Amino acid sequence: MLLTFPVTINGYFEGEYVSQKSRLPVAWDMWNPKNYFEMKISAKPFPGIDAYTSIAALSNGNGTRLYLNQGHITFHKSNFEITYFSREDRYWISSPLLFLVQTDRVKDDSWGPKGEGFRYDFWDIFKFRGAMIGSKFKTWDGEAYLAYLERPITRFFQLGTIYLKKDWRGGDPPTFNSVYSLNGKLHVKGPLNLRFEVAKSIHPAQITQKKSDDYAYEIELRSVRIKNILIAGNLFNYGLDFIDEFSNKFNKDFDREFDRKGVYGEIIYLVPGKAINLVYKTRWYKSRYDESKIPPVKETYYSRWWNYGEIYMEYYGGVNSRFFVESTIDTQETWNHLYFEVGGENNVMKLRLQYKIMDIGINRKGRSVFYSIGERHLVGVELRVNITDYLHFYGRSAIGMGTGRDWESLFLQLAYRRFQNTEILLEYGEPSHTDGDIVNDWDIAYNPYQRVEDRVKLLVKFWF
């Protein structure tokens, strides 16, 4: 008996050839040429079963290697789906307020998914929907377990729960982190919604004996509309010992938003008859946790108050502008920033200009302070031009002017897209310095030693 089923094969090739000038007075040299090829194979061997695999070959200055890039096999019916996956990012879990899951933290590392495991999704089973995930890390010994369950209780009220566990094995006390969460959504009227989320954490690095420090909760009221005014706000309380290894927000290696009790609010006014939005946002909290201090936990509370005001306007001809003033009051200083942006685009070009003043009035005389590089003026520009139907120019640049020194970054790209499924790019400079919205990127806003990278890169991309 001969079985036949549809198989789809796709491929992708990328060649990267770099010439970079050393800091030493030597000629430009080729640096680590790279050729990357990926073969993608999709198949449906039986009804309800999908399979996919991706095999890659990488050749660079370290040699050539062939490896399994990613793959999965999925069995699905009308109300559930089971997937075995390898090296894919399938860790999404809905956490509406606390953001308990950041998929980059669940994966082995920040360079791409390395784990493998199972994911089971279901829906419309006695009105329940949810998912269960079990994954084993591949670059170190440990497992990840994630699950969520949701169900509408009435037409206007919905409840959900989340369970997370990261187990990196061994040790005394046990080396695992578990998080339990309950969340809900109440549809009050029209677009008006009330949300809440409360969670408890168990972690070996917890430092206090108070059970209340293991919890975090947040309550939000959103989409209150009074004519042309939109209002939203929330109340939050994050415990000192609420640690979540799968998040950025409550992770000791990332945002560290521990021991915060406060409020957030925003008001948006839509000017009648005009393409103008007025925005005001504020956030206030008190805390005993200060990551800049040793030890970081203090006996007394300090407070931090953030305020943000913005005017956004659209004009005829596709031109728009944005202006904002931002201020933060903490125990060290009052930090004031001012920002202005104007830009526009049509079918030929796009232009955007930015100007920002950061830490206004701080360290103007060049005295050394540990908490700021001082007042600085940042200028950025972004330009895209369609030279022809096949030739396109793109560039962005930023200049920083601070106390005693200036810094700069430049990225230029010429793209040729004449042939089908083919792209040829010629680049100069370093794109990562300004990819976070030009002057708002950390590399420009906070690094006064930034310089233009003397690097030319040729990229050839082809897919079928």
C-alpha positions in Angstrom: 0.0 0.0 0.0 1.5 3.3 -1.0 0.8 6.4 1.1 1.2 9.9 -0.3 0.8 13.2 1.4 1.6 16.8 0.6 5.1 18.0 1.5 6.2 21.6 1.2 9.9 22.5 1.0 11.1 26.1 1.5 14.6 27.4 1.9 16.5 30.5 3.0 20.1 31.6 2.4 21.9 34.5 3.9 25.5 35.5 3.2 27.1 38.0 5.4 30.5 39.5 4.5 32.0 42.2 6.8 35.0 44.4 6.4 35.9 46.4 9.6 38.6 48.8 10.3 40.6 47.9 13.5 41.3 50.5 16.2 44.9 50.0 15.2 46.2 52.0 12.1 45.8 49.0 9.8 43.9 48.5 6.5 40.3 47.3 6.4 40.1 43.5 6.9 37.4 40.9 6.2 36.1 39.7 9.5 34.3 36.4 10.1 32.4 35.9 6.8 29.2 33.9 7.4 27.1 31.7 5.1 23.8 30.5 6.5 21.4 28.1 4.8 18.1 26.8 6.2 15.9 24.1 4.7 12.3 24.1 5.9 10.1 21.1 5.4 6.3 21.0 6.2 4.1 18.0 5.9 0.5 16.8 6.6 0.9 13.0 6.7 -2.7 12.4 8.1 -5.8 14.6 8.7 -5.3 16.5 11.9 -1.5 16.1 12.0 1.0 18.8 10.9 4.8 18.3 11.0 7.5 20.8 10.5 11.3 20.7 10.7 14.1 23.2 9.9 17.7 22.1 9.3 20.4 24.7 9.1 24.0 24.9 8.0 26.3 27.6 9.3 29.7 28.4 7.9 31.9 31.1 9.4 35.4 31.7 10.8 34.9 28.9 13.3 34.2 26.3 10.7 31.0 24.7 9.4 28.3 23.0 11.4 25.0 21.3 10.5 22.2 21.3 13.1 18.5 21.0 13.7 17.2 24.5 13.9 13.7 23.8 15.1 10.8 21.5 14.6 7.4 20.4 15.8 4.6 17.9 15.2 1.1 18.8 16.0 -2.1 16.8 16.5 -5.3 18.9 16.5 -9.0 18.3 16.8 -12.0 20.7 17.0 -11.3 21.7 20.6 -7.8 20.8 21.5 -4.2 20.7 20.1 -1.1 18.8 21.2 2.3 19.8 20.0 5.7 18.3 20.6 8.3 21.0 19.8 12.1 21.4 19.8 13.9 24.7 19.8 10.7 26.7 19.2 9.2 29.6 21.2 5.9 28.1 22.4 5.8 29.5 25.9 3.2 32.3 25.7 0.9 32.5 28.7 -1.6 35.3 29.2 -0.8 37.4 32.4 -2.8 40.6 31.9 -1.4 42.9 34.6 1.6 41.3 36.4 3.2 40.0 33.1 4.4 36.9 34.9 5.8 35.2 31.7 8.3 36.7 29.4 9.1 34.0 26.8 12.8 35.1 26.6 13.2 34.1 30.2 11.6 30.7 29.8 13.9 29.8 26.9 17.4 28.6 27.6 19.1 31.9 26.7 18.4 35.2 25.1 19.8 34.2 21.8 17.0 31.9 20.8 14.8 28.9 22.0 16.8 25.9 22.9 14.4 23.9 25.0 12.1 21.1 23.9 8.8 19.8 25.3 5.1 19.5 24.9 2.2 22.0 24.8 -1.4 21.1 25.1 -4.0 23.8 24.3 -7.8 23.3 24.6 -10.9 25.4 24.3 -14.7 25.2 24.5 -14.6 22.3 26.9 -17.4 23.0 29.4 -16.6 26.7 28.5 -13.0 26.3 29.8 -9.9 27.1 27.8 -6.3 26.9 28.7 -2.9 25.4 28.1 -0.3 23.2 29.8 3.4 23.3 28.9 6.3 21.1 30.0 9.8 21.8 28.7 13.3 20.6 29.3 16.2 22.9 29.0 19.0 21.7 26.7 22.0 23.8 27.6 21.7 23.1 31.3 19.9 20.6 33.6 16.4 21.7 34.5 12.7 21.9 33.5 10.0 24.5 33.0 6.3 23.9 33.7 3.6 26.4 32.8 -0.2 26.2 32.8 -3.2 28.5 32.6 -7.0 28.0 32.8 -9.8 30.5 32.0 -13.5 30.3 32.1 -16.3 32.9 31.7 -18.4 32.8 34.9 -21.2 35.0 33.5 -21.6 37.1 30.4 -19.7 39.9 32.1 -17.2 38.2 34.4 -14.3 35.9 33.6 -11.8 34.1 35.9 -8.4 32.7 35.1 -5.5 31.0 37.0 -1.8 30.4 36.2 0.8 28.0 37.5 4.5 28.3 36.8 7.5 26.3 38.0 11.1 26.6 37.1 13.1 23.7 38.5 16.9 23.9 38.2 17.4 20.7 40.3 19.2 19.8 43.4 20.4 21.9 46.4 19.2 22.5 49.9 16.8 24.4 50.2 15.2 23.0 47.0 16.2 25.0 43.9 12.9 25.8 42.3 10.6 28.7 41.8 6.8 28.3 41.8 4.3 31.0 41.1 0.5 30.7 41.6 -1.8 33.4 40.1 -5.5 34.2 40.0 -6.9 36.9 37.6 -10.2 38.2 36.5 -12.0 40.6 34.2 -15.3 42.3 34.8 -17.0 44.0 31.9 -18.9 46.9 33.5 -20.4 48.8 30.6 -19.5 49.6 27.0 -15.6 49.6 26.8 -15.3 49.9 30.6 -13.5 47.0 32.2 -12.2 46.1 35.7 -9.3 43.7 35.9 -7.3 42.2 38.7 -4.4 39.7 39.2 -2.9 38.3 42.4 0.0 35.9 42.6 2.1 34.1 45.2 5.8 33.1 44.8 8.0 30.4 46.4 11.7 30.9 45.8 14.9 29.8 47.7 16.3 33.4 47.6 13.4 34.9 49.6 14.8 36.8 52.6 11.9 37.6 54.9 9.6 35.5 57.0 6.5 37.7 56.4 4.0 35.8 54.2 2.6 39.0 52.8 6.0 39.7 51.1 5.5 36.6 48.9 2.5 38.1 47.1 1.9 40.6 44.3 -1.4 42.0 43.2 -2.7 44.7 40.8 -6.2 46.1 40.1 -6.9 48.1 37.0 -9.9 50.2 35.8 -9.6 50.9 32.1 -11.5 52.7 29.3 -13.5 55.1 31.4 -14.9 57.5 28.8 -16.4 60.9 29.5 -17.1 62.5 26.1 -13.7 63.1 24.6 -11.8 62.1 27.7 -10.4 58.6 28.3 -9.3 57.7 31.9 -7.5 54.6 33.2 -5.8 53.7 36.4 -4.5 50.9 38.6 -3.5 50.1 42.1 -0.5 47.7 42.7 1.4 46.1 45.6 4.5 44.0 44.8 6.0 42.0 47.7 9.6 42.3 48.7 10.0 38.5 48.2 7.9 38.1 45.1 10.4 36.6 42.7 9.4 35.2 39.3 12.2 33.6 37.2 10.0 33.5 34.1 9.4 37.3 34.1 11.5 40.4 33.5 9.5 42.4 36.0 10.1 40.3 39.1 13.5 38.9 38.2 16.7 39.6 40.2 18.7 39.8 37.0 16.4 42.2 35.1 13.8 44.8 36.2 13.7 44.0 39.9 10.4 45.6 40.7 10.2 44.3 44.3 8.5 45.9 47.3 6.5 48.5 45.4 3.2 49.9 46.7 1.6 52.5 44.5 -0.8 53.8 41.9 -0.8 54.6 38.2 -3.2 56.8 36.2 -3.6 58.2 32.7 -5.9 60.7 31.0 -6.2 61.1 27.3 -8.1 64.1 25.8 -9.1 63.8 22.1 -9.4 67.4 20.9 -12.8 67.7 19.1 -12.5 68.3 15.4 -8.7 68.1 15.4 -6.1 65.4 15.0 -4.7 66.3 18.4 -4.2 64.1 21.4 -3.3 65.4 24.9 -1.9 62.7 27.2 -1.0 62.8 30.9 0.4 59.8 32.8 1.5 59.5 36.4 2.9 56.7 38.6 3.8 56.9 42.3 5.1 54.2 44.6 6.9 53.7 47.9 9.5 51.0 48.5 12.2 49.7 50.8 14.1 48.0 47.9 16.8 50.1 46.2 19.1 48.2 43.8 21.7 51.0 43.8 22.4 50.5 47.5 24.3 47.8 49.4 22.4 46.0 50.9 19.4 46.9 48.7 16.8 46.5 51.4 16.3 49.4 53.7 14.4 49.7 57.0 12.5 52.8 55.9 10.5 53.6 52.8 11.5 56.0 50.0 9.1 57.2 47.3 9.3 57.8 43.6 6.9 59.9 41.5 6.9 59.9 37.7 4.9 62.3 35.6 4.6 62.4 31.8 2.7 64.9 29.6 2.5 64.6 25.8 1.0 66.5 22.8 0.6 64.5 19.6 -0.6 66.3 16.4 -1.2 65.3 12.8 -1.1 67.8 9.9 -2.0 67.8 6.3 0.4 66.0 3.9 1.2 63.1 6.3 3.2 65.2 8.7 3.0 64.6 12.5 4.7 65.8 15.6 5.1 64.7 19.2 6.2 66.7 22.2 6.5 65.4 25.8 7.9 66.5 29.1 8.9 63.9 31.6 9.8 64.2 35.3 10.8 61.8 38.0 11.2 62.7 41.7 13.2 60.3 43.8 15.6 60.5 46.8 18.5 61.7 44.8 17.2 64.3 42.3 14.4 65.6 40.3 15.0 64.1 36.8 13.5 66.2 34.0 13.5 65.3 30.3 12.2 67.1 27.3 11.5 65.6 23.9 10.3 66.8 20.5 9.8 64.8 17.3 8.5 65.8 13.8 8.2 63.6 10.8 6.2 62.5 7.8 6.1 60.0 5.0 4.7 59.5 1.5 5.2 56.8 -1.2 8.7 58.2 -2.0 10.3 58.9 1.3 10.0 59.0 5.1 11.8 61.5 7.3 11.8 61.7 11.1 13.7 64.3 13.3 14.2 63.9 17.1 15.6 66.2 19.8 15.8 65.3 23.4 17.3 66.9 26.5 17.9 64.5 29.4 18.6 65.1 33.1 18.0 68.9 32.7 20.2 70.8 35.1 22.2 67.8 36.4 26.0 68.0 36.6 26.4 71.0 34.3 29.8 71.9 35.7 31.3 68.4 35.0 31.5 67.2 38.6 31.7 63.5 38.9 28.4 62.0 40.1 27.7 58.3 40.3 24.0 58.4 39.4 24.1 60.3 36.1 26.3 61.3 33.2 24.8 64.8 33.5 22.6 66.9 31.3 22.9 66.0 27.6 21.3 67.0 24.3 20.5 64.3 21.8 19.7 64.8 18.2 18.5 62.0 15.9 17.4 61.6 12.3 15.8 58.8 10.3 15.5 58.8 6.5 14.1 56.3 4.0 14.0 57.0 0.3 12.7 54.9 -2.6 15.3 55.8 -5.2 13.7 53.6 -7.8 11.2 50.7 -7.7 14.1 48.4 -6.9 16.7 50.6 -5.1 16.0 51.8 -1.6 18.1 53.9 0.9 17.7 53.9 4.6 19.7 55.6 7.3 19.6 56.8 10.9 22.0 58.8 12.9 22.3 60.2 16.4 24.5 62.7 18.1 24.9 63.2 21.9 26.3 66.4 23.4 27.1 66.2 27.1 29.3 67.8 29.7 32.9 67.7 28.4 32.3 65.3 25.5 30.3 64.4 22.5 29.3 61.0 21.0 27.7 59.8 17.8 26.3 56.8 15.9 25.6 56.2 12.2 23.9 53.4 10.3 23.4 53.5 6.5 21.8 50.9 4.3 21.3 50.5 0.5 18.9 47.8 -0.5 18.5 46.3 -4.0 15.3 44.2 -4.6 15.3 43.7 -8.3 15.0 39.9 -8.4 12.1 37.9 -7.0 12.8 36.4 -3.5 16.2 38.1 -3.4 17.5 40.9 -1.3 21.0 42.5 -1.5 21.9 44.9 1.3 25.0 47.1 1.6 25.4 48.5 5.1 27.7 50.9 7.0 27.9 51.3 10.8 26.2 49.6 13.7 22.4 49.3 13.6 21.9 48.3 17.3 23.1 51.6 18.6 19.8 53.3 17.5 17.3 50.5 16.9 15.5 51.4 20.2 13.9 54.5 18.6 17.1 56.5 17.8 17.8 58.9 20.7 15.7 56.9 23.1 18.0 53.9 22.7 20.1 53.2 25.8 23.3 53.0 23.7 22.8 56.7 22.8 21.0 58.1 25.8 23.3 56.7 28.4 26.6 55.8 26.8 28.9 58.9 26.3 31.6 56.8 24.8 29.7 55.7 21.7 31.4 56.1 18.4 30.6 55.4 14.7 31.6 51.8 13.8 33.8 51.8 10.7 32.2 48.6 9.4 31.0 47.8 5.9 28.7 44.8 5.6 27.3 43.1 2.5 24.2 40.9 3.0 22.8 38.6 0.3 19.4 37.0 1.1 17.5 34.5 -1.0 14.5 32.4 -0.2 12.3 30.0 -2.0 
